[in-house]
């Protein structure tokens, strides 16, 4: 394991020929970044913004976990606590989980993976980053002026009539942010349709592209609905238009229908890109063609389609018709089929593969386990009778964190570790990165598994205080959150170090296949010196000839 | 995974003949197909956006149909009908602007674009007088709402929907007029001709879409109670 100490044994990079032109050394001015049309630079801009919001959302989570250390509400005022979990949810869902993988990894990789020079609409892509930050600015303004306390779901009539917090500013922030998501999704769809390299047929697309495409479909069809819904909430507060106002005969349940029509598919906006990343990682570190490529590709589309038919399972106790609830219950269980197809196919890919446990693979394997738990508990809560029991308890909180954190964040970090040498041209400390992967996995389970038990025992979500018998499990959960936090801080350190002092990577440090590994690391501004012609599928690994250059000694440029 | 292909610089050099070709595209055909597809996808998002409103409309109309019919009578069918005609005419002039580009008539493009904008402005002007009438008759939802028919509360929901649906439609018209202004300047400068006029086509798709929204809004809001009398 001596290579793990590369940071200390290696003093300065060797003097070599002048650096090849790449997207990073194409310009060093602030202007060259802020006005760039290069999808790779925009991905880096997104990486910075998204990380800032992630840190902010984590701070709120920390406050929530600190408050819940003790049964009595002693650290925060109840109103403050309401704002804490609301801001945690809003920032994490709309400003981190939804844009994270598409806008950072997708932006960087999608054109390269299909052999294009850039996305179809580079200006729109840059605009999406500015719009994202504008939406973020609205939200931050509200935050500084006292935040919002409606929960991330903005349920009416509390949000429209009774809340005394900055609902309008946050709703507009999320509304504006929606445009940035739509711009990205629209750009991806057109790019996949029109910009593929010669020979890059649909069934030669990497599965990451398939999942980005499915995600984009959901974005384009779903996001406008939350946009109009939040606009109606803002209009009702500001202009007294009464669409959801029960005093006028308006129906708050209509709000819930419109809200979840987007917000349930939004879960698939978060998890589908993660599944795409995992398909890439599992194939690369098993040195095997992915098992059942077409089925995995179609499963992404199936999840996107089914995802639009299940929103009513959020409203089993909201007074919707019992017949509707039954149908939604059955449809929700159907989503488990394509999801399970993916899990089985990843597992089958591992079988008799030449598996290596590099950091990205640790995240990928962690993902498969955690997503399976998140998915199976999803089937449980889709069951009508059981859901009535656990509705609005910590069981639900644990379930969706297993999907969103155990799924999306694990995959995001795994992808970031996998493509980091491609994005920066540098290597990171592989020992520390494995430690961080372990910390995230252990910390995550310690945080959220006790919450399943808490919820099953009946502890409601969003409460500020709780009976003393729940304390042990809550302390475990808070302790896990600290471990998880450490697991998130560690990458910040070694990635930061790698960015400036890390050793230079060769073009393909993992010996992986795929167009992105054919070009240089970091890639040139137009991605390829010569536009590739694709002659075969995406996972042409040959286990017989294992060409594995994973140790930094071998992967570093000498 | 790949083998060597055509030299991109050669492709680039060839393509650079046309000043309107963006760097990421190989040729004008690819550029045209991409932007048209992008515009259609954008219109899909618009359909979903208005779709949320139409859903709310359908649900409340079926629940409160009597109140909706009564409230509908307070809208000015003459003005709404005239506006429908104005918008259909503006779609014609928009299509004529694209035709003018296809036959390389630079000045005619500008003339038809200005006509389209004028018709759009006429629509908004009529809308202004309609809104003003609602304000004077206290038909604007809120504390000052007064309605002498049955079910004034449910009528208030009708007028909430009326204002938000026609208001968002009018906002789309204003954005459309802004886009057409910009395109008229570019047309005057001679940017568009039979070979390259894709921005005009995309703006046309948008303009026709906004018209079609109105074609749905007009009967749903104005003609709702007509058959009852």
Interface residues (C-beta under 8 A of the other chain):
Chain A: X115 X116 X117 X118 X119 X120 X121 X122 X124 X182 X186 X187 X189 X190 X193 X194 X195 X197 X198 X199 X220 X221 X222 X223 X224 X225 X227 X228 X229 X231 X232 X235 X239 X240 X241 X242 X243 X247 X248 X249 X250 X251 X254 X257 X258 X261 X513 X514 X515 X517 X518 X526 X528 X529 X530 X531 X532 X533 X534 X535 X536 X538 X540
Chain B: X1 X2 X3 X4 X5 X6 X7 X8 X11 X22 X23 X24 X25 X30 X33 X34 X35 X37 X38 X41 X42 X44 X45 X46 X47 X48 X49 X50 X51 X52 X53 X55 X56 X59 X60 X63 X64 X141 X142 X143 X153 X154 X156 X157 X160 X161 X163 X164
